[in-house]
Amino acid sequence: MTPQKPAPTPRAFMLSFDDGPLPGKTDAVLDVLSRFRGEDGEPLRAGFFMVGDAPERFLAGRRYFAPYELWWRKGSMRRHPELVARALAEGHIIGNHTVHHVWARWPAYRHMDAVREEIQGWEEHAEAAGWNHPTAPRLFRAPYLLHTPTMTAAATELGYRIVGGQTVGDATPRNGLRAVEQQIRHILNTPDTQPALLIFHDIRPVTTCHLGALLDRLQLEGHDLRHFSA
């Protein structure tokens, strides 16, 4: 008789969301999060790495986004400050994801001045929406997780902490619920004493439609949902 493999040890995990805010998407994610609690019993705190003001039109986005980018309709703190304000009011943490969601390999972003403008320009939109510059955590996640030396140097110089994480695959074209579930389980079934920081995208349909059910199943399996901390 072949011995059965032991079940994976449940693992702690935290949530973060990139590329919002976008009406009908970010608010749906906030609605889902409002019914979950962290390890202390308080309303769950997640991290939202928001975009300052992504272009509204496809061709305008070509100047900033990665050449392979298909999901061109991204968030804007400038156009949707009410979603930023709601996230903050509900206890979530806002992080810097640049003004335009820039792909760091474009020639312009090899230069510190251009990257500084993207990071500091984000702050203007965040502050207008209620982000408190002196007291709020200063967290930075590069779009596409492309933390080039220039990106990292500029963010560090401006007092930001670089935040990584592990993507759940919801930004991959043609990935549906099953693919996302498989990626999450691969992450959580990898032994580690540290909580996993999962990266979702609050502008993606697979996330807005299925986040609640995903979290319910993960908790039923014994995984430990915790407050975002970076």
Long-range contacts (C-beta under 8 A, 24 or more apart in sequence): 8-188, 8-189, 8-191, 9-191, 10-188, 10-221, 10-222, 10-223, 10-224, 11-188, 11-189, 11-190, 11-191, 11-192, 11-195, 11-196, 11-223, 11-224, 12-194, 12-195, 12-196, 12-223, 12-224, 12-225, 12-226, 13-187, 13-188, 13-195, 13-196, 13-197, 13-198, 13-218, 13-223, 13-224, 13-225, 13-226, 14-46, 14-47, 14-195, 14-196, 14-197, 14-198, 14-225, 14-226, 14-227, 14-228, 14-229, 15-44, 15-46, 15-47, 15-198, 15-200, 15-225, 15-228, 16-46, 16-47, 16-48, 16-49, 16-95, 16-141, 16-163, 16-165, 16-197, 16-198, 16-199, 16-200, 16-228, 17-46, 17-47, 17-48, 17-49, 17-199, 17-200, 17-201, 17-202, 17-207, 18-49, 18-97, 18-141, 18-143, 18-171, 18-199, 18-200, 18-201, 18-202, 19-49, 19-50, 19-51, 19-54, 19-71, 19-74, 19-75, 19-97, 19-101, 19-143, 19-171, 19-201, 19-202, 19-203, 20-48, 20-50, 20-51, 20-74, 20-75, 20-83, 20-201, 20-202, 20-203, 21-48, 21-50, 21-75, 21-76, 21-77, 21-80, 21-83, 21-84, 21-87, 21-202, 22-73, 22-74, 22-75, 22-76, 22-80, 22-83, 22-202, 22-203, 23-80, 23-83, 24-208, 25-202, 25-203, 25-204, 25-208, 26-75, 26-80, 26-83, 26-87, 26-202, 26-203, 27-83, 27-86, 28-208, 29-200, 29-202, 29-207, 29-208, 29-211, 30-83, 30-86, 30-87, 30-90, 30-92, 32-211, 32-212, 32-215, 33-90, 33-92, 34-90, 35-212, 36-215, 36-225, 38-225, 38-226, 38-227, 39-224, 39-225, 39-226, 39-227, 40-227, 42-91, 42-227, 43-90, 43-91, 44-225, 44-227, 45-91, 45-92, 45-93, 45-227, 45-228, 46-92, 46-93, 46-228, 47-92, 47-93, 47-94, 47-95, 47-139, 47-163, 47-197, 47-228, 47-230, 48-87, 48-92, 48-93, 48-94, 48-95, 48-202, 49-94, 49-95, 49-96, 49-97, 49-139, 49-141, 49-163, 50-75, 50-77, 50-84, 50-94, 50-95, 50-97, 50-126, 51-75, 51-76, 51-77, 51-97, 51-98, 51-99, 51-100, 51-101, 51-122, 51-143, 52-76, 52-77, 52-78, 52-97, 52-98, 52-99, 52-100, 52-121, 52-122, 52-124, 52-125, 52-126, 53-77, 53-78, 53-79, 53-99, 53-100, 53-125, 54-100, 54-101, 55-100, 63-100, 64-100, 64-101, 64-102, 64-103, 64-106, 65-101, 65-102, 65-103, 66-103, 66-105, 66-143, 66-144, 67-103, 69-103, 70-173, 71-171, 71-201, 71-203, 71-204, 73-203, 74-101, 74-203, 75-202, 75-203, 76-125, 77-122, 77-125, 77-126, 77-128, 77-129, 78-125, 78-128, 81-125, 81-128, 81-129, 81-130, 84-126, 84-129, 84-130, 84-131, 85-129, 85-130, 88-129, 88-130, 88-131, 92-228, 93-136, 93-137, 93-139, 93-228, 93-230, 94-126, 94-131, 94-136, 95-137, 95-139, 95-140, 95-141, 95-163, 95-230, 96-122, 96-123, 96-126, 96-138, 96-139, 96-140, 96-141, 96-155, 96-160, 97-122, 97-140, 97-141, 97-142, 97-143, 98-122, 98-142, 98-143, 99-125, 101-143, 102-143, 103-143, 103-144, 103-146, 104-142, 104-143, 104-144, 104-146, 104-147, 104-148, 104-150, 104-151, 105-146, 105-148, 109-148, 109-150, 109-151, 110-148, 110-150, 111-150, 112-150, 112-153, 112-154, 112-157, 115-150, 115-151, 115-154, 115-155, 116-154, 116-157, 116-158, 119-154, 119-155, 119-158, 119-160, 120-158, 137-161, 137-230, 139-163, 139-230, 141-165, 145-199, 161-230, 163-197, 163-230, 164-197, 165-197, 165-198, 165-199, 166-196, 166-197, 166-198, 166-199, 167-198, 167-199, 168-198, 168-199, 168-200, 170-200, 170-201, 170-204, 170-206, 170-207, 171-201, 171-204, 175-206, 176-206, 177-206, 177-210, 177-214, 180-206, 180-207, 180-210, 180-214, 181-214, 181-217, 184-214, 184-218, 188-218, 188-223, 195-224, 195-226, 197-228, 197-230
